[in-house]
Amino acid sequence: MRGPPCRRLTSLLVGRSRCHHVAGLGASRPLSSERRLMCPGSASHAAVSPLSATPVSRIQVRGKKTKSSLRLADLPQGPLALDPAPLPEPEEDEGPAYPTVVLQAHRNMQKFENCVLLTRVGGFYELYFSQAEEYGPLLNLKVAQKKTNAGPVPMAGFPFFQLDRFLKTLVLDFNCYVAIAEEFPNDPGDKVKSGGLMHDRRVTRIITPGTLIDENFIDPYANNYVMAIHVNQCPESEPSSIEPEADTGEPPREPLTNASSIGLAWLDISTGQFYTQSTTVASLASTLSRVGPREIVVNEVLESQRDHQIFSVLAEDKHLITFAPQGEHLPLSEWGPMLESKIPTKIAASFTSDEVEAGSLLLQYVRDRLQGLSMKLQPPMRHENMSVMSIDKNTMRSLEIKETIKDSSFRGSLLHAIRRTVTKGGARLLNAWLSAPSTCLETIQSRQDLVEYFLRHEDLRDEIIQLLRRSHDSQRLVQKFAFGRGDPDDLIALANTIQATQDIVTTLSAHTAAENTSNPQPNSSEPPVSPDSSNQQHVPDAQATCFTSLLERIKLKGPSQLANRIRTSIDEEGLDQQHQHEDSEASELLAIAEDVVASEGLPIDAAALPKGAAAATNKKRKKATSLRDHYADDNVAFVMKPEASPGLRDLHAELSTLQQEKLTLGEELRTQFDAPSLTLRWTPNLGHICHVKGKDARAAAVTEVGAVQASRSTRAFHAPGWTRLGQRIHQARFGISTEETRLFAELRARVVANLVKLRRNAAVLDELDVAAAFARLASEQSLTRPAVRAGPNSAAHVVLGGRHPTVEGGLREQGRSFTKNDCLVGAPAPPTTSPDAQTHGHGRLWLITGPNMAGKSTYLRQNALITILAQAGCYVPADHAELGIVDAIFSRVGSADNLYRDQSTFMVEMLETAQILRGATARSFVIMDEIGRGTTPEDGAAVAFAALHHLVTVNKCRALFATHFHSLADLVIEKGMHVTDGGAVEMYCTDVEEDANGGFVYVHKLRKGVNRQSHALKVARLANLPESVITVAKEILARQGITANIDYQDRGLDNDAHTKQQQQRVGVIG
């Protein structure tokens, strides 16, 4: 399905002098002329006489006739001066006389011409003109023609409670900007100025994919980032300079290269998290893959430079681009009003000029989208100061860390396999830790200490998890209040979160005190958490204090007072009653929509109604609640307790007295008019009335009073006593509402005052959630704590009994087991007691050969994933692990062409290889699979060995190198690169085993040696290639002299006896 032919995010947000044509506004009139449309009653309109089109200022009143005489000599002589008076300007065409709502919508469409405008009109949001015709069908809305004096106007709309549903479609599915125009009641002064208009409709916010705050469709488990990219247009000068230097004949501007520096800034408006980074064009794709921004903002100057190199990077993953004006440069000193706290001086000095420019562009863009809403963001953090592992785009994809390669789904990814978090904030933090594992040994070990403590104390872990389930997403809750958008439900959720935090602090403090007091010794009868005792690096005393740093970060003094104030102020029963009223209103609107669809619509219209609408409507209909009853005088629900303030207590007492007077007055009036059915009511149209029905409507005393409304069975009339009492009741209720509004504003202010503390407390809860989830995962899957090393001599990657974290889970679901494998890359030689023994290390690079489908790629990936898990602070799927800290992981596994950039499969392969060879350091970990397979065997083998040679001699990093080019083993021996010759390369392989009947199984266990046969025909038969194809392939192999000989290093078994039963025997891992 093609997207809407509308304003895309690649269009400018700012106003342009371009001409647009809006349906219903006459014959092809540009919007520039329509901007002069004035609302009836406005200043310009008031200058026109109601009886004529002639302006009032031009009407003259003729006075008494007079006669004047002049002498000829007094007249001016000579040529006339060529300075004629200016001609009067033609009268402006005010355009068609559309209704006020349509005029207001039209003006907003002009002002926000690149947005889809949703205008609030009563209980609906409506689209007009061309937008109704364009988006109505896309949203399954019926497009109607609104009749006006100036002609029909296309319009479409939906009930206000379905706003999130249609916003999701427009913003996430169609990638559109959406401007929300709300209606605001005009006060008496504004009514006079606007000519009696009841409401003014103003755009309160512009919603884009990257600027979501609290919409129901925002992904709760992932951050919603908007990123700004600053490209330095003048590499030779500082981008923050105020005035450009004069032209001095310098060389022309340098073109952007892969090494050119660019500035990045990104933030999540829903949580307030704010980051910056200085990077290069070559590294931009990897940063985008790690951050995953929903929207990218660049300077509008670049819109005319579509051949700019940066756009080729952004186009690869189809990022949404917004062109925005750079505006006036905002230095760091001017970011303060938008931040929750000041940027420390030391940190502020570390920001580069490119980062500041990107941050300036981003903050101005977000401020414009929010239309005046105040922002309280967290101080920006520089990515360079965060000490995290670098994972490039290709590695993130090939290791399937956040989504699978095949269908980009979450299920099957590493994140899906290990996520056991119970809070939304914890899930987002886990996502961040896997995308950028730590390289700080202290940070890694502190995370591991938490996991180990939770693993040893299962009861404590379960108790903390239950308390975490009671908390809410306070990061986003607090941010809503910072924007002034929180409601009473959010206050209750925040109070519950604060209470859960208090209980967590109490529980952890008690356990810490008990551990420190008793100082228990480890029980020898208990099995250790890790199979290898060397992994137990911390004594119980140290483990008992692992929560100390976390507890010190939690500040409860202010938040606890806030929670108490919320609980004593908010009336949850009144809040529930208010929700019931709202649900009743929604159900009534749904009932109307259902009736209209049933009588006039089609089945497709019925399908467009919300799911369960009919059932919900029927339930509400049984109550027979009309809209008039819904808005009745007695249906007002208050959300604040009377004890919230002395003034509110007095107002409630007054209202209670008035309500008692109402009951007394009702009894008196029923006696006076002899009408038992008489009730005291209030309606918007009739005011305070006495209502009677049935035979009472025909009673003599009732009929003698003038009726304001009557029917055959009912009668309504005014009673002076009820009118006076009703007005007093309304005044009391208005006073209560005013006081509640004041108290709610006070609570909001208190939340904002505790903003920093609440955010820090929420961050601690997120870390506890991730640590408890890691412990639960380790208990379920028998994971072990890796010993992480740092320092110049910590280049070993030692894993015994390693497993793939996601493949193992898939096999377990099928009732199959995973074959464990060891990896000793970079490990030193084992100690020996024999002085004559010749020992050598295990090799810094392993060359791995073996059959197709025998698990080489799985082995490569599992070791990379074990490294990522270890540095994220998680336990790893292995019997034992000792890992040196890795600064970056590079992967070149699998490949595909890139037709968009005119790159063949081999070209893509070489680009990825080049990036690895140029970026890997001695502390990096590299996995490379099938280098050179996209070209001829001779060229491929040459390129593969050259890459291997570079890794060994130049990069000197830890590496796993899988290949089907068996000649590489000979070249390694020839060049003296094997460990037996003092080199850094060791050789391992997988295998195939046959039985006497010709059946075979793959041997996934690695062994030393080289396997020179790939057994491709076995895989071809498993793939169900025609038997004739298999036969021809065997003949070609026989002609080439391929035999099944086995030497001291090589094992190869050439078999062709395959059946469907044997397909079930083969473990497909590779």
Buried (B, 14 or more C-beta within 10 A) or exposed (E): EEEBEBBBBEBBBEEEEEEBEBBBBBEEBBBEBBEEBBBBBBEEEEEBEEEEEEEEEEEEEEEEEEEEEEEEEEEEEEEEEEEEEEEEEEEEEBBBEBBBBBBBBBBBBBEBBBBBBBBBBEBBBBBBBBBBBBBBEBBBBBBBEBEBEBEEBBBBBBBBBBBEBBBBBBBBEBBBBBBBBBBEEBEEEBBEBBBEBEBBBEBBBBBBBBBBBBBEEBBBBBBBBBBBBBBBBEBEEEBEEEEEEEEEEEEEEEEBEEEBBBBBBBBBBBBBBBBBBBBBBBBBBBBBBBBBBBBBBBBBEBBEEEEBBBBBBBEBEEBBBBBBBBBEBBEBEEBEEBBBEEBEEEBBEEBBBBBBBBBBBBBBBBBBBBBEBEBBBBBBBBBBEBBBBBBBBBBBBBBBBBBBBEEEEEEBBBBBBBBBBBBBBBBBBBBBBBBBBBBBBEBBBBBBBBBBBBBBBEEBBEBBBEBBEBBBBBBBBBBBBBBEBBBBBBBBBBBBBBBBBBBBBEBBEEBBEEBEEEEEEEEEEEEBBBBBEEBBBBEBEEBBBBBEEBBEEBBBEBBBEBBEBBBEBBBEEBBEBBEEBEBBBBBBBBBBBBEEBEEEBEEEBBEBBBEEBBEBBEEBEEEEBEEEEBBBBEBBBBBBBBEBBEBBBBBBEBBEEBBEBBEEBBEEBBEEBEBEBBEBBBBEEBBBBBBBBEEBBEBEEBBEEEBBEBEEEBBBBBBEBBBEBBEBBBBBBEBBBEBBEEBBEBBBEBBBEBBBBBBEBBBBBBBBBBBBBBBBBBBEBEBBBBBBBBEEEBBBBBBBBBBBBBBBBBBEEEEEEBBBBBBBBBBBEEEEEEEEEEEBBBBBBBBBBBBBBBBBBBBBBBBBBBBBBBBBBBBBBBBBBBBBBBBBBBBBBBBEBBEEEEBBBBBBBBBBBEBBBEBBEEBBBBBBBBBBBBBEEEEBBBBBBBBBBBBBEEBBBBBBBBBBBBBBBEBBBEBEBBBEEEBBBBBBBBBBEBEEEEBBBBBBEBEEBBBBBBBBBBBBBBEEEEEEEBEEBBEEBEEEEBEEEEEEEBBBBBBBEBEEEBEEEBBEBB
